[in-house]
Amino acid sequence: MMKQSVEETGAGTRTADPTITENVLPGDRMTNRQRVQLVLVLGALIAIGPLTIDMYLPALPAITAGLQTTETAVQLTLTGTLVGLALGQLLIGPLSDVVGRRIPLLAGLAAHIVASVLCVFAPNIEVLGALRVLQGLGVAAATVVATAVVRDLFSGASFARIFSRLMLVMGLAPILAPTLGSGLLRWTEWRGVFAALAVLGALLIIVAALQLQETLPVARRRHGGVAATLRDYRGLFNDRAFVGLVLVAGLAMAALFAYVSGSSFVLQREYGLDEQEFGVAFGAGAVGLIAATQFNVRLLRRYTPQQILVSALIAGTAAGLLLVLFAATGFGGLGTLLAALWLVLAAAGLALPNAPALAMSRHSEAAGTAAALLGAVQFGIGALSAPLAGLFGTGSVPMAIVIAGGMAAALVVMLVVVPRASLGTVDPDLAVAVH
């Protein structure tokens, strides 16, 4: 049913001028059942990214010992994955605007499968780090194509609503990933985690081939090769509001990844949790993030995405400062630390759907390229946050400082760089209450 809907309405009803907001998009003609199916399929595909990032987190101390390396070097394998995600999106996004969404998606998933299999046999930390970059390049296709598909079908507040629902599905991945990793480590070593990722990649490539139809008709594809791609990127960089919103999303993501990269060392080594207890604590934080993304759907009935975004960044900055205080003083022990962490994650859950929605609504004519730049900045800045925290050690204080700094910087960019007036006129759908 979803396939038929996309095929029949792929072109939508659009004006000749791509700068004018479209009146009817393909997603407007989809039934609720078709939308649910679309969210499930895209969520399953995007989940390969969080699973690739998070599933091996409980094994980081074991990898450190097994490969006889340092904690900082092991954290850099996470950075490598994020770098691959960032670079891959810059390449795959424009490519998907030219050849369509399906071919880059399937090729990326195939690359992820190969990299995961090779990770099983990695002899040292250098090889593992290089293969993690390749894994990131592979899952970049799923990330950027899924975002572009949503933009092909929806816009404005509708985009934010669908993206929030999508985050519910993809949010199950970071909840389950450490728990799945911990379960695997009960009967296998860390290499078994990568074997499981290879199997998962094989299942998802079948789902993509059978369930996701092309959403970018030939008539809407970009032409002109490298020169056209460079023009698209130049147009994006010349849009101050777009650049500011992309930076906001990236800095909020940096706070999130500082938590992802540092939490296993902080919670297991500093606070003494075992692998299973860490999985529970990590999953609880992910629940808070997901709950916030779903609450965002309700908030969109009364407030615009920009109002929610600013409020979330203020709350996230305040929670981040509390986190630094609790980490530095030890006040309240593990309980207050986790509470502050979860407040930051909840704020990120409100910020992350709305910043991309506002940014993507500005450039429907090059959705793949815009999604690529958005994703590359998000994961690129996120890649910097992991070694930045590790540079000063793997304790709670460095992690807390980077988390708070990311949220505070995102708030400053939103208030100083993004021109508020322009956001009110980008897409009338942004101010329409969702039903």
C-alpha angles and dihedrals in degrees: 000000000000090000092053093049093051093047094050097045101030095121096044121191109298138166121243091245109072091203091066116086112256117244101210124024126190091251090061089067096050121104120236089255092054091049091051091050091049092051091049094050095045091042091053090051095046090047090073088072098055090040091053090049100040109027095079096044095101087053097056094098089046091050089050090056097037096052092035094235140123131277091243091053091051091050088054089064086065089048089052091056091051092047089052090050091051097046093041093056093051088057101036098044097063090039090056089053088057106038101022133255105283103061097053090044095054093043092051093051090050090053090050091053092052093047092048092053091050091049088063089065099038107142098197144008094266093058092043090051092051092049091049088058088054090049089053091050089053098050090044087077092059092047099049096037093051091052091047091049090054089050090048088059106029142029142194117348089358088058090049091049095049091042089053090052089047090053089055090060097039090043090067087069098067089043093052099033101076090039091051090046091049091049092051091049089060091071106016139035126254092278089068089066090064091047088056090050090054091053091047091051090053091053093048095050087058091050091050094048095049105033111031116075123197111275100185111075118213091248091062098046121114122251134192103072122231094349092057091047091052090049090052092051091046090052091051093049090049090058103087094192092051093049091048093050091048090053090049090053091046095050092047088050090050090059089050094049093046085061093044094051098041105035097081092056094041097046098037103037104026098036099027102238116156123228094271094046089049090053090054094048093047092048092051090057090050090052089058091050093049093046089055092052090054093045085054089067090059093045090055088066090068107020138043121248092251093054091051092045095054092046092049092051092050091050092045092051092050091049090048092055090050088051091055090049094050093044093049097045101031088227110170094001122233094343097064092041092055092044092055091045092052092049089054090049091050090052089050088051089060096042101046099062095045102046093055091043092055093044097046094047089067097062115037090147091070104024095154094051092044091049089048094054091044093051094042092054092045095052094033093057088040089055090056093051095062098058091036090062092041092050090072095040137279097275131117096259098060090044092049093048093053092046093050091043092054094052093044093049091049090054092050092050092048093051099039108029106032111075105225096204093061093055092062093060103038099090126357089211088070091072096042116104113243119237 
